[in-house]
Amino acid sequence: MGGTFNPIHSGHLRAARLVQERFSLDRVLFVPSYIPPHKESSDIAAPSDRLKMVELALRGFTQFAVSSVEIEARGKSYSIFTLEKIKHLHPEAWIFFILGTDAFLEIETWRNYERLLEESLFIVIHRPGYRLRDAWEVLGGKFREKIHQVSESEKIEDGLFSSFRIFLLAIDTLDISSTEIRRRIREGKSLKSLLPEKVEAYISEKKLYQR
């Protein structure tokens, strides 16, 4: 589960937990990016701060872990490079990319996206403001035969992974965004329930996201 995590918030954690349970994943790796290729960097906290906030947020979650592979690379964070490193570290594992509908709708802008789809599996989850069904039309429906909509009662078995590469999963996500959190910090508004307490304390201590 990659992202800027600027900062990580309760919505990220809830989504990861729901996906982990639904797909019976052994582990969810949170991979903070160093320099996101598609985002402006003016309002992004330092990589070391974002990595630390993810570490703090994941304490107590036995099936969550943070990976520093993108931050250690100290360059633009392209998913194809991350995949190669993760596969090298876990050569026998099934690798899934967990991402929101908004990110998947832009997959044609990703470097070597077709190779990514060949060498890993994608779990696309609902994001507020986006329609999950729009994923069927990505690249003019080019991947339609490889997409599977997971029903609420469906039992997910290994056989599905040889037939499909992209799984659409409707989950009850929280309508929280890092952008909104940064705005609330600048305006001095409450962050109650939006962030893990340890992350909120770190932001306050380091005076992050203030004018």
C-alpha positions as CSV (number, residue, x, y, z in Angstrom):
1,M,0.0,0.0,0.0
2,G,2.0,2.9,-1.3
3,G,1.4,6.6,-1.0
4,T,2.7,9.9,0.2
5,F,1.1,9.5,3.6
6,N,1.3,13.2,4.2
7,P,0.2,12.5,6.9
8,I,-1.0,8.9,7.4
9,H,-4.5,9.0,8.9
10,S,-7.3,6.8,10.2
11,G,-8.7,6.3,6.7
12,H,-5.5,4.6,5.5
13,L,-5.5,2.3,8.5
14,R,-9.2,1.3,8.2
15,A,-8.9,0.6,4.4
16,A,-5.8,-1.6,5.0
17,R,-7.5,-3.5,7.8
18,L,-10.6,-4.2,5.7
19,V,-8.6,-5.3,2.6
20,Q,-6.3,-7.5,4.8
21,E,-9.3,-9.2,6.3
22,R,-11.2,-9.7,3.1
23,F,-8.3,-11.1,1.1
24,S,-6.7,-12.9,4.1
25,L,-3.4,-11.2,3.4
26,D,-0.5,-12.3,5.6
27,R,0.9,-8.8,5.8
28,V,0.2,-5.3,4.5
29,L,3.3,-3.2,3.7
30,F,2.9,0.5,3.9
31,V,5.4,2.1,1.5
32,P,5.9,5.9,1.9
33,S,7.1,7.5,-1.3
34,Y,10.3,9.6,-1.4
35,I,9.3,12.0,-4.2
36,P,5.8,11.2,-5.6
37,P,6.0,11.5,-9.5
38,H,2.4,13.0,-9.7
39,K,2.3,15.5,-6.8
40,E,3.7,18.9,-6.1
41,S,6.3,18.9,-3.3
42,S,5.7,22.3,-1.7
43,D,3.3,21.0,1.0
44,I,4.9,17.6,1.6
45,A,6.7,16.8,4.8
46,A,10.2,15.5,4.8
47,P,10.5,11.8,3.9
48,S,12.0,11.1,7.3
49,D,9.0,12.7,9.1
50,R,6.5,10.8,6.9
51,L,8.3,7.5,7.5
52,K,8.3,8.1,11.3
53,M,4.6,9.0,11.3
54,V,3.8,5.7,9.5
55,E,5.9,3.8,12.0
56,L,4.0,5.4,14.9
57,A,0.6,4.7,13.3
58,L,1.4,1.0,12.8
59,R,2.4,0.2,16.3
60,G,0.1,-2.4,17.7
61,F,-1.0,-3.8,14.3
62,T,0.7,-7.2,14.1
63,Q,-0.1,-7.7,10.4
64,F,1.0,-4.2,9.2
65,A,4.6,-3.2,8.5
66,V,6.3,-0.2,7.1
67,S,8.8,-0.5,4.2
68,S,11.4,2.2,3.6
69,V,12.5,0.9,0.1
70,E,11.3,4.0,-1.7
71,I,12.7,6.5,0.8
72,E,16.0,4.7,0.9
73,A,16.2,4.9,-3.0
74,R,16.2,8.7,-2.7
75,G,14.6,9.4,-6.1
76,K,11.3,9.6,-7.8
77,S,9.1,6.7,-6.5
78,Y,8.0,4.6,-9.4
79,S,5.9,1.6,-8.6
80,I,7.7,-0.7,-11.1
81,F,11.0,-0.2,-9.2
82,T,9.3,-0.8,-5.9
83,L,7.7,-4.0,-7.2
84,E,11.1,-5.3,-8.3
85,K,12.6,-4.7,-4.8
86,I,9.6,-6.2,-2.9
87,K,9.7,-9.3,-5.1
88,H,13.4,-9.7,-4.5
89,L,12.8,-9.5,-0.7
90,H,9.8,-11.9,-0.9
91,P,10.3,-14.1,-4.0
92,E,7.6,-16.6,-3.0
93,A,4.9,-14.1,-2.1
94,W,1.7,-13.1,-3.9
95,I,2.1,-9.3,-4.3
96,F,-0.9,-7.1,-4.4
97,F,-1.1,-3.3,-4.9
98,I,-3.8,-1.8,-2.8
99,L,-4.9,1.6,-4.2
100,G,-7.9,3.8,-4.4
101,T,-10.1,4.2,-7.5
102,D,-8.7,7.7,-8.1
103,A,-5.1,6.3,-8.4
104,F,-6.2,3.4,-10.6
105,L,-7.9,5.7,-13.1
106,E,-4.5,7.3,-13.7
107,I,-2.6,4.1,-14.2
108,E,-1.8,4.8,-17.8
109,T,0.5,7.6,-16.6
110,W,2.5,5.1,-14.5
111,R,5.8,3.9,-15.7
112,N,5.6,0.4,-17.3
113,Y,2.1,0.0,-16.0
114,E,1.4,-3.0,-18.3
115,R,4.3,-4.9,-16.8
116,L,3.0,-4.0,-13.3
117,L,-0.3,-5.6,-14.2
118,E,1.5,-8.7,-15.5
119,E,3.7,-9.2,-12.5
120,S,1.4,-8.3,-9.6
121,L,-2.2,-8.1,-8.6
122,F,-4.3,-5.0,-7.9
123,I,-6.9,-4.4,-5.3
124,V,-8.8,-1.3,-6.2
125,I,-11.0,0.1,-3.4
126,H,-13.7,2.7,-3.3
127,R,-12.7,6.3,-2.6
128,P,-15.3,9.0,-1.8
129,G,-16.0,11.1,-4.8
130,Y,-15.1,8.4,-7.3
131,R,-17.2,5.6,-8.8
132,L,-15.6,2.1,-8.5
133,R,-17.3,1.0,-11.7
134,D,-15.3,3.6,-13.7
135,A,-12.3,1.2,-13.3
136,W,-13.9,-1.0,-16.0
137,E,-13.3,1.7,-18.6
138,V,-9.6,2.4,-17.9
139,L,-7.8,2.7,-21.2
140,G,-11.0,2.2,-23.1
141,G,-11.8,-1.0,-21.3
142,K,-8.5,-2.6,-22.3
143,F,-8.3,-4.6,-19.1
144,R,-11.9,-5.4,-18.7
145,E,-11.4,-9.2,-19.1
146,K,-8.9,-9.1,-16.2
147,I,-11.1,-7.2,-13.8
148,H,-13.3,-8.9,-11.2
149,Q,-15.8,-7.2,-9.0
150,V,-15.7,-8.8,-5.6
151,S,-19.2,-9.4,-4.2
152,E,-20.0,-8.9,-0.5
153,S,-20.5,-12.6,0.2
154,E,-17.9,-14.0,-2.2
155,K,-15.3,-16.3,-0.8
156,I,-11.9,-15.3,-2.3
157,E,-9.8,-18.3,-3.3
158,D,-6.5,-18.7,-5.0
159,G,-8.1,-19.8,-8.3
160,L,-9.3,-16.2,-8.9
161,F,-5.8,-15.0,-9.0
162,S,-5.0,-17.0,-12.1
163,S,-8.0,-15.7,-14.0
164,F,-8.0,-12.0,-12.9
165,R,-5.4,-9.4,-12.2
166,I,-7.5,-6.5,-10.9
167,F,-10.0,-6.8,-8.1
168,L,-12.6,-4.1,-7.4
169,L,-13.5,-4.1,-3.7
170,A,-16.3,-1.9,-2.3
171,I,-15.5,-1.2,1.4
172,D,-16.9,1.3,3.9
173,T,-14.1,3.8,3.7
174,L,-13.8,6.9,5.9
175,D,-14.2,10.2,4.1
176,I,-10.8,11.6,5.2
177,S,-8.1,13.1,3.2
178,S,-4.5,14.2,4.0
179,T,-5.3,17.5,2.3
180,E,-8.2,18.2,4.6
181,I,-6.0,17.3,7.6
182,R,-3.3,19.7,6.6
183,R,-5.9,22.4,6.1
184,R,-7.3,21.8,9.6
185,I,-3.8,21.9,11.1
186,R,-3.1,25.3,9.5
187,E,-6.5,26.6,10.8
188,G,-5.9,25.2,14.3
189,K,-9.0,22.9,14.1
190,S,-9.5,19.7,16.0
191,L,-8.0,16.5,14.5
192,K,-10.0,14.2,16.9
193,S,-10.5,10.7,15.4
194,L,-8.8,11.7,12.1
195,L,-5.3,10.6,13.1
196,P,-3.7,8.1,15.5
197,E,-2.9,10.0,18.7
198,K,0.8,9.3,18.4
199,V,0.9,10.8,14.9
200,E,-1.0,13.9,16.0
201,A,1.5,14.3,18.9
202,Y,4.4,14.0,16.4
203,I,2.9,16.6,14.1
204,S,2.5,19.0,17.0
205,E,6.0,18.3,18.3
206,K,7.7,18.9,14.9
207,K,5.3,21.7,14.0
208,L,4.5,20.1,10.6
209,Y,2.1,21.6,8.1
210,Q,1.9,24.9,9.7
211,R,2.2,28.2,7.8
